[in-house]
Amino acid sequence: MKLLNRLKLKSRMMLVLGLIALVQTGFIGAFAVHYLQTSLEEQIGQRALDVARTVAAMPEIITAVKQRNTTKLQPLSLTLADRSQARFIVIGDHNGIRLAHPNPERLGKPMWDDDGDYNTPALKEGQGYLSLAEGNLGWSMRAKAPIFSDQNDEIVGLVSVGYRLTRVEEIIDHYRVTLLLVIAASLALSVAIGIWFAGHFKKAIFGLEPEEVARIVEEQRAILESVREGIIAINDEAKITTVNHTALETLGLPEGENPIGKPVLELLPDTAMIEVLQTGEPQFDQEVWRPGLNIVANRIPLRQGDRVTGVVSSFRRKDELAEVSRKLTRIQQHADTLRAQSHEYSNKLHTIAGLIQIGSYEQALALIGQESRSHQALITLLRNAVPDPILAGCLLGKYNRAREMGLDLIIDPNSSMSEIPASLPREHLVSIVGNLIDNALEATLRHHGHGGKVELMMTDFGDQLMFDVSDQGPGVAPEEQDKIFERGVSHKNAEGHGIGLHLVKTLLDSLGGVIEVESKSGMGSHFIVYIPKQLPH
């Protein structure tokens, strides 16, 4: 076995197929020779028995035996033996004494020296029979038949007919030669098939040896189990061929049940792997929502030539990334708020200091009171209308940024956003609202200049969250309203713009929300967002 494992695949298959062909043809040949030999012996024996019965029934034989007429029987037996192509025909009387024999010296002697049975079945029981024996004339297939009197059933003698078995051996030897030729041809054919099949098989496994394939399979299995991403592979029949432990754990599939060979739709009814299998188009970084789970998936088609033979999907939980994103969002919001407040209050402190220096104390006190009342009113509004601290912090930061830009962010005092579902990712929500406000501020500043205003109205009435952001920008032409959500499309010439509205549209699509644009050229725009409270699975 060790020696076999050292051989190359082609040599191994040639050797194995050759041995199989050799054993099979040898076994079949031996069986065929044995069966042929048995059949020939039976045929010769039956022929000998028929000849013996025919000779025993001849009237002239019966008469000559009764008369013990050796002179007549001797040449007659030789003639009959020659005509029937028998080796010999021996005739004896009722005592088994030879009356006719090919060797005249044996005449008058008992026939039992040729057979050890004393010719009992033929002489005493009156039955014909066959025997294979070695007599004075060598090995032969013998048939013996009793000679009955033509007047009654009295046994008056017997006939022994023998056929040489050398003819059987000649036929068997001929077939042995034929068998050896068949074995050699079968062996050569098996070797040729082994060479062809080994080449075809190695081509299918990229020229690798079986041990190399086994090692690669083990390495891939170890890799699949070591990666922290879930991996599922299906074949062209949409049946699972590979799945790792992380995939079972991430998707909450039963670990004790082996999913290999099962249709993927039984485990993942809404999977997009079927779409990739049908179209052959890969999908990258697709966000998928499942009950209590948000994952990011990549799906790559497997190809053999021009045919798609399967799909591999790798995916990871977004929870950890989302948590990091939330923290970064909060930090960014706090940083923006502090930066804006620092800049704004620095300017105001300089103004107050200047008023005090010139003795305008009342104006300084009025400015301080006005600022205090403005911030206090905003904080009170946000506390009552937006209990969620993340969204409230985002709006406070945008309010301060607007003040820094010389603009006003006006939040409708009738706004209400107290029923935000817990399943709605807060980082998505603040990205949508924040980008819309940023776009509105920049559009207002470019078109209206300082002193412009951006208005925000929001409500959670009904089964949707609604945000309405209006600006005093140049507006959006009707033919451009569908294009502004494409990546890279922007009215600003600076590089890196054209991402905000594209991100808003992408996030809304993942949440099942929609965005509407109402705009007139030169009169500003309304961006209205609707987000369902019941998120899609």
VEXDREN-2710 file (C-alpha; in Angstrom, 1 decimal):
% VEXDREN-2710
k/r/px/py/pz
1/MET/0.0/0.0/0.0
2/LYS/2.8/2.4/0.8
3/LEU/4.4/1.6/-2.5
4/LEU/1.1/2.3/-4.3
5/ASN/0.8/5.6/-2.6
6/ARG/4.2/6.7/-3.8
7/LEU/3.1/6.2/-7.4
8/LYS/1.6/9.0/-9.5
9/LEU/-2.1/9.0/-10.2
10/LYS/-1.6/7.9/-13.8
11/SER/0.7/4.9/-12.9
12/ARG/-1.6/4.0/-10.0
13/MET/-4.7/3.9/-12.2
14/MET/-2.8/1.9/-14.9
15/LEU/-1.8/-0.6/-12.3
16/VAL/-5.1/-0.9/-10.6
17/LEU/-7.1/-1.1/-13.8
18/GLY/-4.7/-3.6/-15.3
19/LEU/-4.9/-5.9/-12.2
20/ILE/-8.7/-5.6/-12.2
21/ALA/-8.8/-6.6/-15.9
22/LEU/-6.4/-9.4/-15.3
23/VAL/-8.3/-10.9/-12.4
24/GLN/-11.7/-10.5/-14.1
25/THR/-10.6/-12.1/-17.4
26/GLY/-8.7/-14.8/-15.6
27/PHE/-11.7/-15.7/-13.5
28/ILE/-14.1/-15.6/-16.4
29/GLY/-11.7/-17.5/-18.6
30/ALA/-11.1/-20.3/-16.0
31/PHE/-14.9/-20.6/-15.5
32/ALA/-15.4/-20.7/-19.3
33/VAL/-12.8/-23.4/-19.8
34/HIS/-14.2/-25.5/-17.0
35/TYR/-17.7/-25.1/-18.3
36/LEU/-16.6/-25.9/-21.8
37/GLN/-14.7/-29.0/-20.7
38/THR/-17.7/-30.3/-18.7
39/SER/-20.0/-29.6/-21.6
40/LEU/-17.8/-31.4/-24.1
41/GLU/-17.4/-34.4/-21.8
42/GLU/-21.2/-34.6/-21.4
43/GLN/-21.7/-34.3/-25.1
44/ILE/-19.1/-37.0/-25.9
45/GLY/-20.5/-39.2/-23.1
46/GLN/-24.1/-38.9/-24.5
47/ARG/-22.8/-39.7/-28.0
48/ALA/-21.0/-42.8/-26.7
49/LEU/-24.2/-43.9/-24.8
50/ASP/-26.3/-43.4/-27.9
51/VAL/-23.8/-45.4/-30.0
52/ALA/-23.7/-48.2/-27.4
53/ARG/-27.5/-48.5/-27.3
54/THR/-27.7/-48.4/-31.0
55/VAL/-25.1/-51.2/-31.4
56/ALA/-26.7/-53.3/-28.6
57/ALA/-30.1/-53.1/-30.5
58/MET/-28.7/-54.4/-33.8
59/PRO/-30.2/-57.8/-34.6
60/GLU/-27.0/-59.2/-36.1
61/ILE/-25.1/-58.2/-32.9
62/ILE/-27.7/-59.9/-30.7
63/THR/-27.5/-63.1/-32.8
64/ALA/-23.8/-63.2/-32.9
65/VAL/-23.5/-62.6/-29.1
66/LYS/-26.0/-65.5/-28.5
67/GLN/-23.8/-67.7/-30.7
68/ARG/-20.6/-66.3/-29.2
69/ASN/-19.5/-65.8/-32.8
70/THR/-16.2/-63.9/-32.3
71/THR/-15.3/-64.3/-35.9
72/LYS/-18.3/-62.2/-36.9
73/LEU/-18.3/-59.8/-34.0
74/GLN/-14.6/-58.8/-34.2
75/PRO/-14.6/-57.2/-37.7
76/LEU/-18.1/-55.9/-37.2
77/SER/-17.1/-54.0/-34.1
78/LEU/-14.1/-52.5/-35.8
79/THR/-16.3/-51.4/-38.7
80/LEU/-18.8/-49.8/-36.4
81/ALA/-16.1/-48.1/-34.4
82/ASP/-14.7/-46.6/-37.5
83/ARG/-18.0/-45.4/-38.8
84/SER/-19.0/-43.8/-35.4
85/GLN/-15.5/-42.4/-35.0
86/ALA/-15.3/-44.1/-31.6
87/ARG/-11.9/-45.1/-30.1
88/PHE/-13.2/-48.6/-29.5
89/ILE/-16.3/-50.8/-29.4
90/VAL/-15.9/-53.8/-27.1
91/ILE/-18.6/-56.5/-27.1
92/GLY/-19.0/-59.1/-24.3
93/ASP/-21.3/-61.9/-23.3
94/HIS/-23.6/-62.1/-20.3
95/ASN/-20.6/-63.0/-18.1
96/GLY/-18.5/-60.0/-19.3
97/ILE/-16.1/-62.1/-21.4
98/ARG/-14.8/-60.2/-24.4
99/LEU/-16.2/-61.4/-27.8
100/ALA/-14.9/-58.4/-29.7
101/HIS/-12.0/-56.0/-28.9
102/PRO/-9.6/-53.9/-31.0
103/ASN/-6.7/-55.8/-29.5
104/PRO/-7.2/-59.5/-30.5
105/GLU/-5.0/-60.6/-27.6
106/ARG/-7.8/-59.4/-25.2
107/LEU/-10.5/-61.7/-26.7
108/GLY/-11.8/-64.3/-24.3
109/LYS/-10.7/-62.3/-21.2
110/PRO/-13.1/-60.6/-18.7
111/MET/-14.0/-57.0/-19.2
112/TRP/-13.6/-56.2/-15.5
113/ASP/-9.9/-55.6/-15.9
114/ASP/-10.9/-52.4/-17.8
115/ASP/-13.5/-51.3/-15.2
116/GLY/-13.5/-52.0/-11.5
117/ASP/-17.3/-52.3/-11.4
118/TYR/-17.5/-55.6/-13.2
119/ASN/-20.1/-54.1/-15.5
120/THR/-22.7/-54.6/-12.9
121/PRO/-25.2/-51.9/-13.9
122/ALA/-25.4/-53.2/-17.5
123/LEU/-25.3/-56.9/-17.0
124/LYS/-27.3/-57.3/-13.8
125/GLU/-29.6/-54.2/-13.7
126/GLY/-30.0/-53.8/-17.5
127/GLN/-29.1/-50.1/-17.4
128/GLY/-26.8/-48.1/-19.6
129/TYR/-24.3/-45.8/-17.9
130/LEU/-21.2/-43.6/-18.4
131/SER/-17.8/-43.8/-16.8
132/LEU/-14.5/-42.0/-17.2
133/ALA/-11.7/-44.6/-16.8
134/GLU/-8.2/-45.5/-17.9
135/GLY/-8.2/-48.9/-19.6
136/ASN/-5.8/-50.8/-21.7
137/LEU/-6.4/-48.3/-24.5
138/GLY/-5.9/-45.2/-22.2
139/TRP/-8.3/-42.7/-20.8
140/SER/-11.6/-42.5/-22.4
141/MET/-15.2/-41.6/-21.9
142/ARG/-17.1/-44.9/-21.9
143/ALA/-20.7/-45.8/-22.3
144/LYS/-22.0/-49.3/-21.6
145/ALA/-25.4/-50.7/-22.7
146/PRO/-26.9/-54.1/-22.1
147/ILE/-27.8/-56.4/-25.0
148/PHE/-31.2/-57.9/-24.7
149/SER/-32.5/-61.0/-26.4
150/ASP/-34.9/-60.3/-29.2
151/GLN/-37.4/-62.8/-27.9
152/ASN/-37.5/-61.7/-24.2
153/ASP/-35.9/-59.3/-21.8
154/GLU/-33.0/-61.7/-21.1
155/ILE/-29.6/-59.9/-20.9
156/VAL/-27.3/-61.8/-23.3
157/GLY/-24.3/-59.4/-23.3
158/LEU/-23.2/-55.8/-23.3
159/VAL/-21.6/-53.2/-25.5
160/SER/-18.8/-50.8/-24.3
161/VAL/-18.2/-47.8/-26.5
162/GLY/-15.3/-45.5/-25.8
163/TYR/-14.3/-42.0/-27.1
164/ARG/-10.9/-40.5/-26.6
165/LEU/-10.6/-37.4/-24.4
166/THR/-7.6/-36.1/-26.3
167/ARG/-10.0/-34.2/-28.6
168/VAL/-11.5/-32.4/-25.6
169/GLU/-8.0/-31.5/-24.5
170/GLU/-7.2/-30.2/-28.0
171/ILE/-10.3/-28.0/-28.0
172/ILE/-9.6/-26.8/-24.4
173/ASP/-6.0/-25.9/-25.4
174/HIS/-7.2/-24.0/-28.4
175/TYR/-9.6/-22.0/-26.1
176/ARG/-6.8/-21.4/-23.6
177/VAL/-4.7/-19.7/-26.3
178/THR/-7.7/-17.6/-27.3
179/LEU/-8.3/-16.8/-23.6
180/LEU/-4.7/-15.6/-23.2
181/LEU/-5.1/-13.4/-26.2
182/VAL/-8.3/-11.9/-24.8
183/ILE/-6.6/-11.4/-21.4
184/ALA/-3.7/-9.6/-23.1
185/ALA/-6.1/-7.4/-25.2
186/SER/-8.2/-6.6/-22.2
187/LEU/-5.1/-5.7/-20.2
188/ALA/-3.9/-3.4/-23.0
189/LEU/-7.3/-1.8/-23.3
190/SER/-7.5/-1.3/-19.5
191/VAL/-4.1/0.3/-19.5
192/ALA/-5.1/2.6/-22.4
193/ILE/-8.4/3.5/-20.6
194/GLY/-6.4/4.1/-17.4
195/ILE/-4.1/6.5/-19.2
196/TRP/-7.0/8.4/-20.8
197/PHE/-9.1/8.5/-17.6
198/ALA/-6.1/9.5/-15.5
199/GLY/-5.4/12.4/-17.8
200/HIS/-9.0/13.5/-17.9
201/PHE/-9.4/13.2/-14.2
202/LYS/-6.2/15.1/-13.4
203/LYS/-7.3/17.8/-15.8
204/ALA/-10.6/18.1/-13.8
205/ILE/-8.6/18.4/-10.5
206/PHE/-6.1/20.9/-12.0
207/GLY/-3.3/18.5/-12.4
208/LEU/-3.1/17.6/-8.6
209/GLU/-2.5/14.3/-7.1
210/PRO/-5.2/12.8/-4.8
211/GLU/-3.1/13.4/-1.7
212/GLU/-2.7/17.0/-2.7
213/VAL/-6.4/17.3/-3.2
214/ALA/-7.0/15.8/0.2
215/ARG/-4.5/18.2/1.8
216/ILE/-6.1/21.2/0.1
217/VAL/-9.6/20.1/1.2
218/GLU/-8.3/19.8/4.8
219/GLU/-6.6/23.2/4.6
220/GLN/-9.8/24.8/3.2
221/ARG/-11.9/23.2/6.0
222/ALA/-9.5/24.5/8.6
223/ILE/-9.6/28.0/7.0
224/LEU/-13.4/28.0/6.8
225/GLU/-13.6/27.1/10.5
226/SER/-10.9/29.6/11.5
227/VAL/-12.3/32.7/9.8
228/ARG/-14.7/34.9/11.8
229/GLU/-17.0/35.5/8.8
230/GLY/-19.8/33.1/8.0
231/ILE/-19.4/31.2/4.7
232/ILE/-22.1/29.3/2.7
233/ALA/-21.6/27.7/-0.7
234/ILE/-24.2/26.2/-3.0
235/ASN/-24.1/24.3/-6.2
236/ASP/-25.9/24.8/-9.5
237/GLU/-29.0/23.1/-8.0
238/ALA/-29.1/25.6/-5.1
239/LYS/-28.1/22.9/-2.6
240/ILE/-25.7/23.7/0.2
241/THR/-22.2/22.2/-0.4
242/THR/-20.2/24.1/2.3
243/VAL/-21.0/25.9/5.5
244/ASN/-18.8/26.8/8.4
245/HIS/-19.5/27.0/12.2
246/THR/-19.6/30.8/12.1
247/ALA/-22.4/30.8/9.5
248/LEU/-24.5/28.4/11.6
249/GLU/-23.9/30.5/14.7
250/THR/-24.5/33.9/13.0
251/LEU/-27.8/32.9/11.3
252/GLY/-29.0/30.9/14.3
253/LEU/-29.2/27.7/12.4
254/PRO/-29.3/24.4/14.4
255/GLU/-25.7/23.1/14.8
256/GLY/-26.7/19.5/15.4
257/GLU/-28.4/19.2/12.0
258/ASN/-26.1/18.8/9.0
259/PRO/-27.3/21.2/6.3
260/ILE/-25.0/19.8/3.6
261/GLY/-27.1/18.7/0.6
262/LYS/-30.2/20.6/1.6
263/PRO/-31.8/23.3/-0.6
264/VAL/-30.6/26.7/0.6
265/LEU/-34.1/28.0/0.4
266/GLU/-35.2/25.7/3.2
267/LEU/-32.8/27.4/5.6
268/LEU/-32.7/30.9/4.1
269/PRO/-36.0/31.5/2.2
270/ASP/-35.1/35.1/1.3
271/THR/-31.5/34.6/0.3
272/ALA/-30.2/36.5/-2.7
273/MET/-27.8/33.7/-3.6
274/ILE/-30.5/32.4/-6.0
275/GLU/-30.4/35.7/-7.9
276/VAL/-26.6/35.5/-8.2
277/LEU/-26.9/31.9/-9.4
278/GLN/-29.3/32.9/-12.1
279/THR/-27.6/36.1/-13.3
280/GLY/-24.0/35.4/-12.6
281/GLU/-23.5/38.9/-11.3
282/PRO/-21.5/39.3/-8.0
283/GLN/-22.9/41.3/-5.1
284/PHE/-20.6/43.1/-2.7
285/ASP/-21.2/44.6/0.8
286/GLN/-25.0/44.1/0.6
287/GLU/-26.7/45.0/3.9
288/VAL/-29.3/42.4/4.9
289/TRP/-31.8/42.7/7.7
290/ARG/-33.0/39.6/9.5
291/PRO/-35.1/39.4/12.6
292/GLY/-32.8/40.8/15.4
293/LEU/-29.8/40.7/13.1
294/ASN/-28.1/43.0/10.6
295/ILE/-25.4/41.5/8.4
296/VAL/-23.2/42.6/5.5
297/ALA/-22.9/40.0/2.8
298/ASN/-20.8/39.4/-0.3
299/ARG/-21.9/36.9/-2.9
300/ILE/-19.6/35.6/-5.6
301/PRO/-20.6/33.2/-8.5
302/LEU/-18.5/30.1/-9.2
303/ARG/-17.8/29.5/-12.9
304/GLN/-16.6/26.6/-14.9
305/GLY/-16.0/28.0/-18.4
306/ASP/-19.1/30.1/-19.2
307/ARG/-21.4/28.2/-16.9
308/VAL/-22.3/29.3/-13.3
309/THR/-21.8/26.2/-11.2
310/GLY/-22.5/27.7/-7.8
311/VAL/-22.3/30.6/-5.5
312/VAL/-20.2/31.4/-2.4
313/SER/-21.6/33.9/0.2
314/SER/-19.5/35.4/3.0
315/PHE/-21.1/37.6/5.6
316/ARG/-20.4/39.2/8.9
317/ARG/-22.5/40.8/11.6
318/LYS/-22.8/44.5/11.5
319/ASP/-23.6/44.8/15.2
320/GLU/-20.0/45.4/16.2
321/LEU/-19.4/47.8/13.3
322/ALA/-22.6/49.5/14.1
323/GLU/-21.7/49.9/17.8
324/VAL/-18.3/51.5/16.8
325/SER/-20.1/53.7/14.3
326/ARG/-22.6/54.8/17.0
327/LYS/-19.7/55.8/19.3
328/LEU/-17.9/57.6/16.5
329/THR/-21.1/59.4/15.5
330/ARG/-21.7/60.6/19.0
331/ILE/-18.1/61.7/19.3
332/GLN/-18.3/63.5/16.0
333/GLN/-21.5/65.2/17.1
334/HIS/-20.0/66.3/20.4
335/ALA/-16.9/67.5/18.6
336/ASP/-19.0/69.4/16.0
337/THR/-21.1/70.9/18.7
338/LEU/-18.2/72.0/20.8
339/ARG/-16.3/73.4/17.8
340/ALA/-19.3/75.3/16.7
341/GLN/-20.1/76.6/20.1
342/SER/-16.5/77.5/20.8
343/HIS/-16.3/79.5/17.6
344/GLU/-19.7/81.1/18.0
345/TYR/-19.2/82.0/21.7
346/SER/-15.7/83.2/21.0
347/ASN/-17.1/85.8/18.6
348/LYS/-19.9/86.7/21.0
349/LEU/-17.5/87.1/23.9
350/HIS/-15.4/89.4/21.8
351/THR/-18.5/91.4/21.0
352/ILE/-19.5/91.6/24.7
353/ALA/-16.0/92.6/25.7
354/GLY/-16.1/95.3/23.1
355/LEU/-19.4/96.6/24.3
356/ILE/-18.1/96.7/27.9
357/GLN/-15.0/98.5/26.8
358/ILE/-17.0/101.3/25.1
359/GLY/-19.3/101.5/28.0
360/SER/-22.4/100.0/26.3
361/TYR/-23.4/98.0/29.4
362/GLU/-27.1/97.7/28.6
363/GLN/-26.4/96.4/25.1
364/ALA/-24.0/93.9/26.5
365/LEU/-26.5/92.6/29.0
366/ALA/-29.2/92.5/26.3
367/LEU/-26.9/90.4/24.1
368/ILE/-26.2/88.0/26.9
369/GLY/-29.9/87.6/27.8
370/GLN/-30.9/87.1/24.2
371/GLU/-28.3/84.3/23.7
372/SER/-29.3/82.6/26.9
373/ARG/-33.0/82.7/26.0
374/SER/-32.3/81.4/22.5
375/HIS/-30.4/78.4/23.7
376/GLN/-32.7/77.7/26.5
377/ALA/-35.7/77.7/24.1
378/LEU/-33.9/75.3/21.8
379/ILE/-32.9/72.9/24.6
380/THR/-36.5/73.0/25.9
381/LEU/-37.9/72.2/22.5
382/LEU/-35.5/69.3/21.9
383/ARG/-36.1/67.9/25.4
384/ASN/-39.8/67.9/24.8
385/ALA/-40.0/67.0/21.1
386/VAL/-36.9/64.7/20.7
387/PRO/-36.3/62.5/23.8
388/ASP/-33.7/60.4/21.9
389/PRO/-30.3/61.9/22.9
390/ILE/-28.5/60.9/19.7
391/LEU/-30.9/62.7/17.4
392/ALA/-31.2/65.6/19.8
393/GLY/-27.4/66.0/20.0
394/CYS/-27.3/65.9/16.2
395/LEU/-29.9/68.7/15.9
396/LEU/-28.1/70.8/18.5
397/GLY/-24.8/70.4/16.7
398/LYS/-26.4/71.4/13.3
399/TYR/-28.1/74.4/15.0
400/ASN/-24.7/75.6/16.3
401/ARG/-23.1/75.0/12.9
402/ALA/-25.8/77.1/11.2
403/ARG/-25.2/79.9/13.6
404/GLU/-21.5/79.6/12.8
405/MET/-22.2/79.9/9.1
406/GLY/-24.4/83.0/9.8
407/LEU/-27.6/81.1/9.1
408/ASP/-30.6/80.2/11.2
409/LEU/-31.8/76.6/11.7
410/ILE/-35.4/76.8/12.7
411/ILE/-37.1/73.7/14.2
412/ASP/-40.9/73.8/14.0
413/PRO/-42.1/74.1/17.6
414/ASN/-45.0/71.7/16.8
415/SER/-42.5/68.9/15.9
416/SER/-42.7/65.6/17.7
417/MET/-40.2/62.7/17.4
418/SER/-40.8/60.7/20.6
419/GLU/-41.8/57.3/19.1
420/ILE/-38.6/56.3/17.3
421/PRO/-38.6/52.4/17.1
422/ALA/-35.8/50.8/19.0
423/SER/-35.0/48.6/15.9
424/LEU/-34.2/51.7/13.8
425/PRO/-30.4/52.2/13.8
426/ARG/-29.7/55.6/15.2
427/GLU/-26.5/56.0/13.1
428/HIS/-28.7/55.7/10.0
429/LEU/-31.2/58.2/11.3
430/VAL/-28.7/60.9/12.2
431/SER/-26.9/60.3/8.8
432/ILE/-30.1/60.9/6.9
433/VAL/-31.2/64.0/8.9
434/GLY/-27.7/65.4/9.2
435/ASN/-26.9/65.1/5.5
436/LEU/-30.2/66.8/4.5
437/ILE/-29.5/69.7/6.9
438/ASP/-25.9/70.1/5.8
439/ASN/-27.0/70.2/2.1
440/ALA/-29.8/72.7/3.0
441/LEU/-27.3/75.0/4.9
442/GLU/-24.8/75.0/2.1
443/ALA/-27.4/75.6/-0.6
444/THR/-28.9/78.5/1.4
445/LEU/-25.5/80.0/2.0
446/ARG/-24.5/79.8/-1.7
447/HIS/-27.8/81.3/-2.9
448/HIS/-29.0/83.6/-0.1
449/GLY/-25.9/84.4/1.8
450/HIS/-25.7/85.2/5.5
451/GLY/-29.1/85.7/7.3
452/GLY/-30.8/82.9/5.4
453/LYS/-32.7/80.2/7.1
454/VAL/-33.3/76.5/7.0
455/GLU/-36.4/75.0/8.5
456/LEU/-37.0/71.5/9.9
457/MET/-40.3/70.0/10.7
458/MET/-40.6/66.4/12.0
459/THR/-43.4/64.2/13.2
460/ASP/-43.9/60.6/14.3
461/PHE/-47.7/60.6/13.8
462/GLY/-49.1/57.4/12.2
463/ASP/-46.9/54.5/11.2
464/GLN/-44.1/56.6/9.7
465/LEU/-41.4/59.0/10.8
466/MET/-41.5/62.2/8.6
467/PHE/-38.8/64.8/8.3
468/ASP/-39.2/67.9/6.1
469/VAL/-36.1/70.0/5.5
470/SER/-36.6/73.2/3.5
471/ASP/-33.9/75.7/2.4
472/GLN/-33.6/79.0/0.6
473/GLY/-31.3/77.6/-2.1
474/PRO/-31.5/77.9/-5.9
475/GLY/-33.9/74.9/-6.1
476/VAL/-33.6/71.8/-8.2
477/ALA/-34.9/71.6/-11.8
478/PRO/-37.5/68.8/-12.4
479/GLU/-35.3/67.0/-14.9
480/GLU/-32.5/66.9/-12.3
481/GLN/-34.5/65.7/-9.3
482/ASP/-33.8/62.0/-10.0
483/LYS/-30.1/62.5/-10.8
484/ILE/-29.2/64.3/-7.5
485/PHE/-29.3/61.0/-5.6
486/GLU/-26.7/59.4/-7.9
487/ARG/-23.1/59.1/-6.5
488/GLY/-20.9/62.0/-7.6
489/VAL/-23.7/64.3/-8.8
490/SER/-23.5/67.7/-7.1
491/HIS/-23.9/71.4/-7.8
492/LYS/-20.6/72.1/-6.1
493/ASN/-17.5/72.0/-8.2
494/ALA/-15.2/70.9/-5.4
495/GLU/-13.9/67.3/-5.5
496/GLY/-15.4/64.9/-3.0
497/HIS/-19.0/66.1/-3.1
498/GLY/-22.0/64.3/-4.5
499/ILE/-22.0/61.7/-1.7
500/GLY/-24.4/63.1/0.9
501/LEU/-27.7/62.6/-1.0
502/HIS/-26.5/59.3/-2.4
503/LEU/-25.9/58.1/1.1
504/VAL/-29.3/59.3/2.2
505/LYS/-31.0/57.4/-0.6
506/THR/-29.0/54.3/0.1
507/LEU/-29.8/54.3/3.8
508/LEU/-33.5/55.0/3.1
509/ASP/-33.6/52.0/0.7
510/SER/-32.2/49.8/3.4
511/LEU/-34.9/51.0/5.9
512/GLY/-37.7/50.8/3.4
513/GLY/-38.1/54.6/3.4
514/VAL/-38.7/57.1/0.6
515/ILE/-37.6/60.7/-0.2
516/GLU/-39.6/63.3/-2.1
517/VAL/-38.3/66.5/-3.6
518/GLU/-40.5/69.6/-4.0
519/SER/-38.7/72.5/-5.6
520/LYS/-39.0/75.6/-7.8
521/SER/-36.2/77.2/-9.5
522/GLY/-34.8/80.1/-7.4
523/MET/-37.3/79.5/-4.6
524/GLY/-35.6/76.8/-2.5
525/SER/-36.4/73.1/-2.1
526/HIS/-38.3/70.8/0.3
527/PHE/-36.7/67.4/1.0
528/ILE/-39.4/65.2/2.6
529/VAL/-38.3/61.8/4.1
530/TYR/-40.7/59.0/5.2
531/ILE/-39.3/56.1/7.3
532/PRO/-41.6/53.3/8.3
533/LYS/-41.7/52.4/12.0
534/GLN/-42.0/48.7/11.1
535/LEU/-38.7/48.0/9.4
536/PRO/-38.4/45.5/6.5
537/HIS/-36.9/42.1/7.3
END
